[in-house]
Amino acid sequence: MNEELQSHRLPTLPYTRFAVIGAGAWGTALASVAAQAGHQVRLLARDPEVAEAINRTSRNPRYLDDVPLPAGLQATTDAAEALVGADVVLFVVPSVATRAMARQVRPLIPAGTPVAVCTKGIEPSSGMLMSQVVADELRDARVGAISGPTFARETALGHYTAATVAFDFTHADRLAPHDSPAARLALSMSTGFFKTYISDDLVGVEIGGAVKNVVAIACGMMTGAGFAENTRAALITRGMDEMKQLAEALGGRRETVTGLAGAGDLTLTCSSRTSRNMSLGVQLGQGIPREKCFDGKPVVVEGEVNAVSIVDLARRLNVSIPICETVYSILHEGADIGQAFGDLWTRPIQGEPRALDIRLSNPAQARQLVMDGRGT
């Protein structure tokens, strides 16, 4: 950049007053990051006991209870108190509650306030991404997302972590990208251990975050059923292709899916039982009935919920996502795991690059049909 252009470039200004809506594990971790970055943070909790404990002990007794929280982080159950004076909002509530919460806080968020959605998923009734749901309720806000390969506990403990901050760029943002909400929030969230990247492809970033949960359940199912690394690598790679196709169909960019919010998040979630999605899949693959998974506790698994909305959206867009379809058939249609994945592996033979337009009948399919008694 020449000296004349440099002289006109103003420094990027961080946001300094954060409101974090949602005191679950990820909301608590992000609030901790923002406070460690030196900002004032108010964390909106639903449970008065949780809020009181955070303020008294600097620990969240329900989530990450052994992780000390930094000074500058205050919790409250009063939405007005959490949001007053905030110059940026992080929206971190479960996908099923996102619309209701956005509607609840709508009168409290001034026009133009940047709101970063940190929840991954697609609304079943509308097919909207979480940022679109929030934008539909908060018509005057600038809505984006934070996403990436981030387990809450590791983030809160200060393990080296990277994530993408994504907002759609307006014309003004193109002229002054350093002053865009994405750049300002990325700067604000950066610490010695939490590294941020900036994206203008909000759709691509969010699709990666939603689809990876379903693919992780698939990887877990196969792991639980006794299959090993070859199988998981194949599911991760072809699952990323499903991400790319769906992102592109919605106006996103395929290259975004190769980044942190796509390939990064997919690899992490499909490789560790720390992920509830992977863990659910493992238990189901071991033959544990759904109602007895997680020792019978009512654990919400985002991929289980999102399998319905993702498959429905892909069908409406005429996009082929066979791995997600397989998981959906097992979770919501009662399909047998062995049979469903056997059918997945005997699908027609195709070219891997889309430009290679070839499709061959798979001889394994005919053999499988005979073995199963479905053929002659």
C-alpha positions as CSV (number, residue, x, y, z in Angstrom):
1,M,0.0,0.0,0.0
2,N,1.5,3.4,-1.0
3,E,2.0,6.3,1.5
4,E,-0.9,8.3,0.1
5,L,-3.4,5.5,0.7
6,Q,-1.9,4.7,4.1
7,S,-2.4,8.3,5.2
8,H,-6.1,8.0,4.6
9,R,-6.5,4.7,6.4
10,L,-7.8,5.1,10.0
11,P,-7.0,2.6,12.7
12,T,-9.5,-0.1,13.3
13,L,-11.4,0.6,16.6
14,P,-12.4,-2.3,18.8
15,Y,-15.7,-2.7,20.5
16,T,-15.4,-2.2,24.2
17,R,-18.8,-3.0,25.8
18,F,-20.0,-6.6,25.1
19,A,-23.4,-8.1,25.8
20,V,-23.3,-11.9,25.7
21,I,-26.8,-13.5,25.5
22,G,-26.6,-17.0,26.8
23,A,-24.6,-18.4,29.7
24,G,-24.1,-21.9,28.5
25,A,-20.7,-23.4,27.9
26,W,-20.0,-21.5,24.7
27,G,-21.5,-18.3,25.8
28,T,-19.4,-18.4,29.0
29,A,-16.3,-19.2,27.0
30,L,-16.8,-16.3,24.6
31,A,-17.6,-13.9,27.5
32,S,-14.3,-15.0,29.1
33,V,-12.4,-14.3,25.8
34,A,-13.9,-10.8,25.5
35,A,-13.1,-10.0,29.1
36,Q,-9.6,-11.2,28.8
37,A,-9.2,-9.0,25.8
38,G,-9.8,-6.1,28.2
39,H,-13.5,-5.3,27.5
40,Q,-16.5,-4.8,29.7
41,V,-18.7,-7.9,29.5
42,R,-22.2,-8.5,30.7
43,L,-23.4,-12.1,30.4
44,L,-27.1,-12.7,30.3
45,A,-28.1,-15.9,32.2
46,R,-31.5,-17.5,32.5
47,D,-30.9,-19.0,36.0
48,P,-30.5,-16.5,38.9
49,E,-28.4,-19.0,40.8
50,V,-25.9,-19.2,37.9
51,A,-25.7,-15.4,37.6
52,E,-25.2,-15.0,41.3
53,A,-22.5,-17.6,41.5
54,I,-20.6,-16.1,38.5
55,N,-20.6,-12.7,40.2
56,R,-19.6,-14.1,43.6
57,T,-17.1,-16.8,42.7
58,S,-16.0,-16.0,39.1
59,R,-17.1,-19.5,38.0
60,N,-20.2,-20.8,36.2
61,P,-21.4,-23.6,38.5
62,R,-23.4,-25.3,35.7
63,Y,-20.9,-25.1,32.8
64,L,-17.1,-25.1,32.9
65,D,-17.3,-25.0,36.7
66,D,-13.6,-25.6,37.2
67,V,-12.5,-22.7,34.9
68,P,-11.9,-19.4,36.6
69,L,-13.5,-16.4,34.8
70,P,-11.7,-13.1,34.4
71,A,-12.4,-9.8,36.0
72,G,-14.6,-7.5,34.0
73,L,-17.2,-10.2,33.4
74,Q,-20.5,-9.6,35.2
75,A,-23.6,-11.8,34.9
76,T,-27.2,-10.8,35.1
77,T,-30.7,-12.3,34.5
78,D,-32.0,-8.9,33.4
79,A,-31.9,-8.5,29.6
80,A,-32.1,-4.7,29.8
81,E,-29.2,-4.6,32.2
82,A,-27.1,-6.8,30.0
83,L,-27.7,-4.8,26.9
84,V,-27.7,-1.2,28.1
85,G,-24.7,0.6,26.6
86,A,-23.5,-2.4,24.7
87,D,-21.8,-1.6,21.4
88,V,-21.7,-5.3,20.2
89,V,-23.9,-8.3,21.1
90,L,-22.9,-12.0,21.0
91,F,-26.0,-14.2,20.5
92,V,-25.3,-17.6,22.1
93,V,-28.5,-19.5,22.7
94,P,-29.6,-23.0,21.4
95,S,-30.9,-22.9,17.8
96,V,-34.4,-23.9,18.9
97,A,-34.6,-20.8,21.2
98,T,-32.9,-18.3,18.9
99,R,-36.0,-16.7,17.3
100,A,-37.8,-16.4,20.6
101,M,-34.8,-14.8,22.3
102,A,-34.2,-12.4,19.4
103,R,-37.9,-11.3,19.6
104,Q,-37.6,-10.8,23.4
105,V,-34.5,-8.5,23.2
106,R,-35.6,-6.7,20.0
107,P,-36.7,-3.5,21.9
108,L,-33.4,-3.4,23.8
109,I,-30.9,-3.4,20.9
110,P,-30.4,0.0,19.1
111,A,-30.5,0.2,15.3
112,G,-27.2,-0.5,13.7
113,T,-25.8,-2.5,16.6
114,P,-23.6,-5.4,15.4
115,V,-24.9,-8.8,16.6
116,A,-22.8,-11.9,16.1
117,V,-24.7,-15.2,16.2
118,C,-22.5,-17.9,17.7
119,T,-25.1,-20.7,17.4
120,K,-24.9,-23.2,14.5
121,G,-28.0,-24.5,12.7
122,I,-30.9,-24.1,10.4
123,E,-34.4,-23.3,11.6
124,P,-36.7,-26.2,10.6
125,S,-39.9,-24.2,9.8
126,S,-38.3,-21.6,7.6
127,G,-35.0,-23.1,6.4
128,M,-33.2,-20.0,7.6
129,L,-29.7,-19.9,8.9
130,M,-29.4,-18.7,12.5
131,S,-28.1,-15.2,11.4
132,Q,-31.1,-14.9,9.1
133,V,-33.4,-15.8,11.9
134,V,-31.9,-13.1,14.1
135,A,-31.9,-10.6,11.3
136,D,-35.6,-11.4,10.6
137,E,-36.4,-10.4,14.2
138,L,-33.8,-7.6,14.6
139,R,-34.5,-5.8,11.4
140,D,-32.2,-2.8,12.1
141,A,-29.2,-4.7,13.5
142,R,-26.0,-5.7,11.6
143,V,-26.0,-9.5,12.0
144,G,-23.0,-11.7,11.5
145,A,-21.5,-14.8,13.0
146,I,-18.6,-16.3,14.9
147,S,-17.7,-19.9,14.0
148,G,-14.8,-22.3,13.9
149,P,-13.2,-25.4,15.4
150,T,-13.8,-24.4,19.0
151,F,-14.6,-26.6,22.0
152,A,-15.9,-24.3,24.7
153,R,-13.8,-25.8,27.5
154,E,-10.5,-25.5,25.6
155,T,-11.3,-21.9,24.6
156,A,-12.1,-20.9,28.2
157,L,-8.9,-22.6,29.5
158,G,-6.8,-20.5,27.0
159,H,-5.7,-23.2,24.6
160,Y,-4.6,-21.8,21.3
161,T,-7.8,-21.4,19.3
162,A,-8.8,-19.8,16.0
163,A,-12.2,-18.7,14.7
164,T,-13.8,-16.8,11.8
165,V,-15.8,-13.6,12.3
166,A,-18.2,-13.2,9.3
167,F,-20.5,-10.4,8.3
168,D,-22.0,-9.6,4.9
169,F,-20.1,-6.5,3.6
170,T,-22.0,-3.4,2.5
171,H,-20.8,-1.0,-0.1
172,A,-19.4,1.1,2.7
173,D,-17.6,-1.9,4.2
174,R,-15.9,-2.6,0.8
175,L,-14.6,1.0,0.7
176,A,-13.4,0.8,4.3
177,P,-13.0,-2.8,5.2
178,H,-10.9,-2.0,8.3
179,D,-14.0,-0.3,9.8
180,S,-16.5,-3.1,9.0
181,P,-18.2,-4.9,11.9
182,A,-16.3,-8.0,10.9
183,A,-12.9,-6.3,11.2
184,R,-13.8,-4.5,14.4
185,L,-15.2,-7.6,16.1
186,A,-12.3,-9.7,15.0
187,L,-9.9,-7.1,16.5
188,S,-11.9,-6.9,19.7
189,M,-11.9,-10.7,20.3
190,S,-8.2,-11.3,19.6
191,T,-6.0,-12.3,22.5
192,G,-2.7,-14.1,22.9
193,F,-4.5,-17.4,22.5
194,F,-7.7,-16.6,20.6
195,K,-6.9,-15.8,17.0
196,T,-9.5,-14.4,14.6
197,Y,-10.0,-14.3,10.9
198,I,-12.4,-12.1,8.9
199,S,-14.9,-13.3,6.3
200,D,-17.5,-11.6,4.1
201,D,-19.2,-14.9,3.3
202,L,-21.7,-15.3,6.1
203,V,-23.7,-18.0,4.3
204,G,-20.6,-20.2,3.7
205,V,-19.4,-19.8,7.3
206,E,-22.8,-20.7,8.7
207,I,-23.5,-23.7,6.4
208,G,-20.2,-25.2,7.5
209,G,-21.2,-24.9,11.1
210,A,-24.6,-26.4,10.6
211,V,-23.7,-29.4,8.4
212,K,-20.7,-30.5,10.3
213,N,-22.8,-31.5,13.3
214,V,-24.7,-34.0,11.2
215,V,-21.6,-35.4,9.6
216,A,-20.1,-35.8,13.1
217,I,-23.0,-38.0,14.1
218,A,-22.3,-40.2,11.0
219,C,-18.7,-40.5,12.0
220,G,-19.7,-41.4,15.6
221,M,-22.1,-44.0,14.3
222,M,-19.4,-45.7,12.3
223,T,-16.9,-45.5,15.1
224,G,-19.4,-47.0,17.5
225,A,-20.1,-49.8,15.1
226,G,-16.5,-50.8,15.0
227,F,-15.2,-49.1,11.9
228,A,-11.9,-47.2,11.9
229,E,-9.9,-44.3,10.4
230,N,-10.5,-45.1,6.7
231,T,-14.3,-44.8,7.2
232,R,-14.1,-41.6,9.2
233,A,-11.7,-39.9,6.7
234,A,-14.1,-40.8,3.9
235,L,-17.1,-39.4,5.8
236,I,-15.2,-36.1,6.6
237,T,-14.0,-35.6,3.1
238,R,-17.4,-36.3,1.4
239,G,-19.2,-34.5,4.1
240,M,-17.2,-31.4,3.3
241,D,-18.3,-31.8,-0.3
242,E,-21.9,-31.8,0.9
243,M,-21.2,-28.5,2.8
244,K,-19.7,-27.0,-0.4
245,Q,-22.7,-27.9,-2.5
246,L,-25.2,-26.6,-0.1
247,A,-23.3,-23.4,0.6
248,E,-23.0,-22.7,-3.1
249,A,-26.7,-23.3,-3.7
250,L,-27.4,-20.6,-1.1
251,G,-25.0,-18.1,-2.6
252,G,-22.0,-18.9,-0.5
253,R,-18.5,-19.7,-1.8
254,R,-17.0,-23.2,-1.9
255,E,-13.6,-21.9,-0.8
256,T,-15.1,-20.7,2.5
257,V,-15.9,-24.3,3.4
258,T,-12.2,-25.2,3.2
259,G,-11.5,-22.7,6.0
260,L,-11.9,-22.7,9.8
261,A,-15.7,-22.6,9.9
262,G,-15.9,-25.5,7.4
263,A,-13.0,-28.0,7.2
264,G,-11.6,-26.9,10.6
265,D,-14.8,-27.3,12.5
266,L,-15.7,-30.5,10.7
267,T,-12.4,-32.1,11.5
268,L,-12.6,-31.2,15.2
269,T,-16.2,-32.3,15.7
270,C,-15.7,-35.5,13.8
271,S,-12.5,-36.5,15.7
272,S,-13.4,-36.2,19.4
273,R,-16.1,-37.6,21.7
274,T,-16.0,-34.2,23.5
275,S,-18.5,-33.3,20.7
276,R,-22.0,-34.3,21.8
277,N,-22.7,-35.0,18.1
278,M,-19.9,-37.5,17.8
279,S,-20.7,-38.9,21.2
280,L,-24.4,-39.5,20.3
281,G,-23.3,-41.2,17.1
282,V,-20.9,-43.5,18.9
283,Q,-23.6,-44.6,21.4
284,L,-26.1,-45.2,18.7
285,G,-23.5,-47.2,16.7
286,Q,-22.9,-49.3,19.8
287,G,-26.6,-50.2,19.8
288,I,-27.6,-48.0,22.7
289,P,-31.2,-46.9,22.2
290,R,-31.6,-43.1,21.8
291,E,-33.6,-42.7,25.0
292,K,-30.7,-44.4,27.0
293,C,-27.9,-42.3,25.4
294,F,-26.0,-40.0,27.8
295,D,-27.2,-42.2,30.7
296,G,-30.8,-41.2,29.9
297,K,-30.2,-37.5,30.5
298,P,-32.2,-35.2,28.2
299,V,-29.1,-33.9,26.3
300,V,-29.8,-31.6,23.4
301,V,-27.7,-32.5,20.3
302,E,-27.7,-29.9,17.7
303,G,-26.9,-32.3,14.8
304,E,-29.9,-34.4,15.7
305,V,-32.2,-31.3,15.5
306,N,-30.5,-29.9,12.4
307,A,-30.6,-33.1,10.4
308,V,-34.3,-32.4,9.8
309,S,-33.8,-28.8,8.7
310,I,-30.7,-29.5,6.6
311,V,-32.2,-32.4,4.7
312,D,-35.4,-30.5,4.1
313,L,-33.5,-27.4,2.8
314,A,-31.3,-29.6,0.5
315,R,-34.3,-31.3,-0.9
316,R,-36.0,-27.9,-1.7
317,L,-32.8,-26.8,-3.4
318,N,-32.3,-30.1,-5.2
319,V,-28.9,-30.6,-3.6
320,S,-27.6,-34.1,-3.0
321,I,-26.3,-34.7,0.5
322,P,-26.3,-38.5,0.9
323,I,-24.4,-38.6,4.2
324,C,-26.8,-36.2,5.9
325,E,-29.7,-38.1,4.4
326,T,-28.4,-41.3,5.9
327,V,-28.1,-39.8,9.3
328,Y,-31.6,-38.3,9.0
329,S,-33.1,-41.7,8.0
330,I,-31.5,-43.4,11.1
331,L,-32.5,-40.6,13.6
332,H,-35.9,-39.7,12.3
333,E,-37.2,-42.6,10.2
334,G,-36.0,-45.6,12.2
335,A,-33.6,-46.9,9.5
336,D,-31.1,-49.6,10.6
337,I,-27.5,-48.2,10.9
338,G,-25.8,-51.1,9.2
339,Q,-28.3,-51.2,6.3
340,A,-28.3,-47.4,5.9
341,F,-24.5,-47.1,5.7
342,G,-24.3,-50.2,3.5
343,D,-26.7,-48.4,1.1
344,L,-24.5,-45.3,1.3
345,W,-21.4,-47.2,0.3
346,T,-23.1,-48.9,-2.6
347,R,-24.4,-45.8,-4.3
348,P,-23.5,-45.3,-8.0
349,I,-19.9,-44.6,-8.8
350,Q,-19.3,-40.9,-9.7
351,G,-16.4,-38.6,-10.7
352,E,-15.0,-36.8,-7.7
353,P,-14.5,-33.4,-9.4
354,R,-17.9,-32.1,-10.4
355,A,-16.6,-31.3,-13.9
356,L,-16.1,-35.0,-14.6
357,D,-19.7,-35.9,-15.5
358,I,-19.8,-39.7,-15.1
359,R,-22.1,-42.0,-13.2
360,L,-21.8,-45.8,-13.2
361,S,-23.9,-48.5,-11.6
362,N,-22.1,-49.9,-8.5
363,P,-21.7,-53.7,-8.8
364,A,-21.6,-53.9,-5.0
365,Q,-25.2,-52.7,-4.9
366,A,-26.4,-55.7,-6.9
367,R,-24.4,-58.1,-4.7
368,Q,-25.8,-56.4,-1.5
369,L,-29.3,-56.7,-2.7
370,V,-28.9,-60.4,-3.2
371,M,-27.3,-60.9,0.1
372,D,-30.1,-59.0,1.9
373,G,-32.8,-60.9,0.1
374,R,-34.0,-57.7,-1.7
375,G,-33.1,-59.1,-5.2
376,T,-33.1,-62.4,-7.1
